[in-house]
Amino acid sequence: MKHAFAAGVTLLLALPVTPAAWANEQRLDIVAPWEIKGPDPAISGYVFGRMRVAETLVDTDSNGQLAPGLASAWEVSEDGLTWRFTLREGATFHDGSAVTAEAALHSLEVARAKPGILDSAPIQQMRADQGAVVIELESPFSPLPALLAHSTALILADAAFADNGDVVAMIGSGPYQVEALSPPQRMTVTRFEDYWGEPANIASASYLAVSRGETRALMAESGDADIVYTLDPASQARLARNARLALHAEPLPRTIMLKLNAGHALLEDTRARQALSMAIDRQGIAAGLLRTPEAAAAELFPDSLGPWHLGLDPADAQDIEAAKALLDELGWEAGRDGMLERDGQPFALTLRTYADRPELPVVATALQDQWRDIGVALEVAMGNASEIPSGHHDNSLEVGLVGRNYGLVPNPLGSLMDDIGSDANSMGGDWGTMNWRDEEVAQWLDALRQATDEQTLDDLAPLVAERLHQQMPLIPVAWYQQTAAVNSALEGFSIDPLERSYRIDQMGWAE
């Protein structure tokens, strides 16, 4: 036991105490890579959602399908322009105030005023009406409920906000409430006894952000953490031999991919991007580095995303000779050292990536070697994840290696509209395409945005996926698996494939 013995003595004296109640007084310690930048859901909502502190109007079930959250039900008008989300009765915030339609409206208005996923919704106005939040749209928008399940749309009590709309405290309605918050690394939470749903078993939990994968693995091994998320392959192999730990893995709709600056002189021709894709040994990376052969990805979207998945075989994706032929068409010639030159200039690029996800640096090194085989010089620059969007905005990014989660909301259309854009001025998003635009793709996304029938999705989603595959503004490498090392004394652990929740309220300590 890593917690104070004195606390245990107090519990023993407070009879009657069942073995389960005794065990569940032990704090659950969680370690993950992601920093807590502050209480605002716009910048750190994913942590508060995963730790079950705050909730959204719309939730998801264990299969990733939309389910009631703080809204017990919702409906849309026949013309698709008016959505009504009815608030559930009896829910309260951690400060004791009621979860009302007015409070939910305030949170959504603050969220909408900031850059975020709600930007993609054509919202005309929002209002509270007899216990419901009513959202009126300028045009039909089918993914609206999915967007309201995003972590930036967490519903907070009025007391969480300053007069200017800044979030100054994290006061949610979840089964856990914040006891202490110390950005950027630590948070502790305690069970909220007045939660509207099933009460949590474990009395308290902590969250610690640790960026280095080796350090996270050591904390699991030493017992300083009960759940450690995101393990590198070497650590997984070592921790699997530890009898005190159970290892878990779950495939996620997250793609390890290369974000290319399609406006760069070396990358603006589609053939150059195709050649770079053809040079990648995806199967070797998946089996040799990620230790998951089935993770090799020749396309952006895995099978779990239904009509967005094309079924391409990664074994057919690598073709070194075809890659060299395309580069030859573009006028590139091999110099004495085998590296490509054109008009006295080398084919040299800088790839930016980050160590928050431990697989990215090793994949970057593999890509460096594989592109060298076709004469392309690749410099790898390690930094922070924030350097990818900043490089997008100042146009300094050439190539970024990222892990993009297409399950940010329970419908990849929301992420795609943010990444690619469907309006006339969009040239891509922070984690999506860069200086690339295809008018047909924009039209297809716009049609999907307004559709209210499944057939339109079945018809148009494959067209978008195929065009992205042909044009390669984003080059897929592998599909990600979430991994975790878990204290074997913990019961009820599971991984949410959409990464919305750590499900800590569903866990308990063994008696």
Phi, psi and omega in degrees: 000130183260007183246168193297131178294325182301322178298324178294322179299317179301318181294321181298324181285339183271069183285154356276147180229119178281158177303322180294317179296320178300310183298321187281359170282346178290131182290143176264120183254122184245136177235133180212169185282343198268126181287155174260107186277349181157180183282351186286124177302336180296335183242338182219022183300330182297325179291315182291327175292315181294325179275007174062035178272317183232157187231163177250166177299319182247135180245186173229154177268187184293343178263006179082009179271152180299141182213159178300141173241243173287343170265122181283339180196161174210158180210158180234146179289163183300327181275000177075011187259343183232121177249140179235119180249111183274124182286141178288150182274146173089357179280140178230154174277169183293343177269006178092350179284155183282147172279103183247167175298325180294319178294317179297318179299317179301314179299317181291324178295319177295316180297319181293332181284351181249157176301131182176186188289336177293344177302330185281350180271134181280063184281126176271313176199159175232147180207158174264136183212104173050056176080015180223151170265123180251126180243119179257132186253155174282331179209158180303141184213094188295329183279009186306311179301324179294321178295326180287353174270358183284152185294338177284351180255026177299144181263124182240159177291156179302327182291349178284346187249143168280172182299331181273004179095353178294141176276118184251350178206149178264097180239094182257203183229011186283179180290351174234145177240151182290127173265317178211139180230120182231080179299149006263007191249321197234147172211140171241144182228154176233157182298134177268110188291338182259024181298141184291335183258205179294130180291151178287150178279312185281132189288327184208159180210158176231154176235131178230126177272120179230114188285327185278124181298323180296320180293319178300316180297319179296325179293325175293318183293322183277347183088009178283350176221146180267328176227126177237121181263151172068086183252140174283160184302319180297318179294322179301316181297320181288315184290336179296339180271359182268116184293341181276357184236149170243131179262137181233148175215144181215125177295140183236154173282051179240131185245128169283119187214164176258125176263116185255141173279095184291353176266356179289145184302328182274348188238359186288336177276132182303326182296327178294317179293321178296319180297318179297322178294317182295338182279351187274129174269084183294320181295321178295319178296315183294315183281316187278324185257315183272350180058027180220086185306325182288355181280346181304131187231117174266358180216165187288326193248126179285173184300331182295345181263020169057238187294348177282346183269130184265341181079030181284142181271120180297339178294336181266357189279332182268130178206092186297318183293320178294324178297315179296324180294320179296318180292327176295321177300328182275003175091011179277138179230145180281132176277188182299328181271005180086355181271148187284144176221152175209124181054038177080001182250139179280156171274089185231132182227158174247128178256127175257138174209185187215157187265000179304324174253111192295342180284337186295316179299321181288325175295321178300318179295320178296318178297323177302315179291318184290323178286334175297330180295338176254010174092011181261125179272125182236119174265132180259124179244117179270137179203209177264157179301330182294343181287341178290303178296326179293322176293330175295314186288325180264006175065021180269344181289132174259306177221133175237133175258117188224165168251109184258125182268109177273008173250023178305323169233160185287041177192114184297345180301321179300316179293320182293321178295328177285322185280324186249317179089146177238006178260167190295336186261354186285130174242022176117165182248174185308320183247014181240218183293156182226118180057036178228136178212138177230118186297323179293318178300318178299319179293319179296317179297323180292321178294320178295325180299323185265350186290146175239007181240152181289331184296321178299319177298314180297328182280317190265329181304314178297329179293319177296314182298319181293319180295320177297323178293321180289319187273333177054047170289338174232127182253114178286146178239309182204158173264140188274149170240130173283137180235153179207142170254127191232135173307125186293348177278355181269131181250150175083014181287140171205159180257128176283116182296340177266359177057032178274334188215144170274356175058032184292336178287350178261001184258165176202160177272143177297146181290000000 
